[in-house]
Amino acid sequence: MNFKSLVQAIYDTHGHFQSQAFRAINISLTLRNWFIGQHIAEFELRGADRASYGERLLADLSRELQRLGVSNTGRRQLY
């Protein structure tokens, strides 16, 4: 093995595992978003205080989630 083949082996290894990491992240984010939607739908269908939220639900929820540091939870994204 020479230096060039060492660099190539490390580069190939990095590329392989980086692509696996991207796939895992995409799967996790898809699942996260699906569960967030499920929680919102469940709240809207069975929430005890749903009448008090009405049209403000997504705006209020977005504001509170962003305050807690939950990423990608703008009103439009939650909708």
TIVEX-503207 format. One line per 3 residues: their letters; for each residue x, y, z of N, C-alpha, C. Coordinates in pm, whole numbers. Example, Ala and Ser with C-alpha at 12.3 -4.5 7.8 and 13.67 -1.06 7.14 Angstrom:
<nodes>
as	1319/-569/780/1230/-450/780/1320/-330/780 | 1285/-225/708/1367/-106/714/1290/3/787
</nodes>
This chain:
<nodes>
mnf	85/-117/0/0/0/0/90/123/0 | 59/216/-86/133/342/-87/46/453/-28 | 102/572/-17/32/684/45/-98/716/-28
ksl	-94/716/-159/-213/749/-239/-325/648/-212 | -293/520/-203/-396/419/-176/-448/430/-32 | -363/473/61/-407/497/199/-511/608/202
vqa	-478/719/135/-571/832/129/-703/787/65 | -697/712/-43/-817/667/-112/-900/573/-22 | -834/484/51/-906/392/140/-980/469/249
iyd	-915/569/306/-978/650/411/-1093/732/352 | -1071/787/234/-1175/865/165/-1297/778/135 | -1275/658/85/-1385/566/54/-1460/524/180
thg	-1387/497/286/-1449/459/413/-1535/574/465 | -1480/693/462/-1554/812/506/-1683/828/424 | -1672/819/294/-1789/835/206/-1897/733/235
hfq	-1856/609/255/-1952/503/282/-2030/530/411 | -1958/560/518/-2024/580/647/-2097/713/655 | -2050/811/584/-2120/938/580/-2256/920/512
sqa	-2260/844/404/-2386/822/336/-2482/740/423 | -2430/645/500/-2515/571/593/-2570/662/703 | -2487/754/749/-2531/848/852/-2642/938/798
fra	-2628/987/675/-2730/1072/615/-2862/996/605 | -2857/870/563/-2980/789/554/-3043/771/692 | -2963/743/791/-3015/724/926/-3080/852/979
ini	-3016/965/952/-3072/1094/995/-3203/1120/924 | -3209/1094/793/-3333/1116/718/-3446/1028/772 | -3416/904/802/-3517/814/858/-3564/866/993
slt	-3470/906/1077/-3505/956/1211/-3589/1083/1203 | -3553/1174/1114/-3631/1298/1100/-3770/1271/1045 | -3780/1177/953/-3912/1140/901/-3999/1084/1012
lrn	-3943/995/1092/-4018/938/1204/-4055/1045/1307 | -3960/1133/1336/-3987/1242/1431/-4104/1326/1383 | -4102/1364/1255/-4208/1448/1201/-4343/1376/1201
wfi	-4341/1246/1172/-4464/1168/1173/-4522/1165/1314 | -4438/1141/1414/-4486/1136/1552/-4534/1272/1601 | -4468/1379/1560/-4516/1513/1596/-4656/1533/1539
gqh	-4675/1496/1413/-4807/1507/1351/-4910/1422/1424 | -4871/1304/1465/-4962/1217/1538/-5003/1280/1672 | -4907/1339/1742/-4937/1404/1871/-5034/1520/1850
iae	-5012/1599/1745/-5101/1713/1718/-5241/1664/1683 | -5250/1563/1596/-5381/1509/1558/-5453/1452/1679 | -5382/1380/1763/-5441/1323/1884/-5493/1433/1976
fel	-5416/1539/1992/-5458/1651/2075/-5583/1716/2017 | -5584/1737/1884/-5699/1802/1821/-5824/1716/1832 | -5809/1586/1826/-5925/1497/1832/-5976/1475/1974
rga	-5883/1469/2071/-5922/1431/2206/-5879/1528/2315 | -5815/1635/2278/-5765/1729/2379/-5877/1793/2458 | -5862/1794/2588/-5965/1849/2675/-5981/2000/2655
dra	-5872/2069/2625/-5880/2214/2610/-5870/2257/2464 | -5910/2169/2372/-5896/2200/2230/-5980/2321/2188 | -6094/2340/2249/-6179/2453/2210/-6112/2586/2241
syg	-6033/2591/2346/-5968/2717/2382/-5854/2752/2287 | -5799/2653/2218/-5689/2680/2125/-5740/2720/1987 | -5830/2640/1932/-5886/2670/1801/-5780/2697/1697
erl	-5791/2809/1632/-5701/2847/1522/-5560/2879/1571 | -5543/2909/1697/-5412/2948/1750/-5323/2830/1783 | -5375/2709/1775/-5300/2592/1820/-5161/2586/1761
lad	-5150/2589/1629/-5018/2572/1566/-4925/2689/1596 | -4978/2809/1600/-4894/2926/1632/-4843/2917/1776 | -4932/2885/1869/-4892/2874/2011/-4795/2757/2031
lsr	-4826/2645/1968/-4740/2527/1979/-4601/2556/1921 | -4597/2620/1806/-4470/2655/1743/-4387/2745/1834 | -4450/2846/1888/-4378/2941/1975/-4319/2868/2097
elq	-4397/2779/2159/-4350/2709/2278/-4240/2609/2244 | -4255/2535/2134/-4152/2438/2095/-4021/2507/2059 | -4030/2620/1989/-3910/2694/1955/-3843/2751/2080
rlg	-3923/2793/2177/-3867/2842/2305/-3789/2731/2374 | -3836/2607/2359/-3768/2492/2420/-3651/2442/2335 | -3630/2502/2219/-3517/2466/2135/-3542/2349/2040
vsn	-3668/2317/2015/-3701/2209/1922/-3691/2266/1780 | -3600/2210/1699/-3575/2266/1567/-3686/2230/1468 | -3697/2312/1366/-3791/2291/1255/-3934/2274/1302
tgr	-3979/2365/1389/-4115/2357/1440/-4187/2491/1422 | -4161/2555/1308/-4235/2677/1275/-4381/2642/1251 | -4469/2740/1259/-4611/2715/1238/-4637/2646/1105
rql	-4574/2696/1003/-4591/2637/870/-4541/2493/864 | -4431/2466/930/-4377/2330/933/-4467/2235/1011 | -4527/2284/1118/-4620/2201/1195/-4747/2174/1117
y	-4789/2272/1037/-4910/2255/957/-4890/2143/857
</nodes>
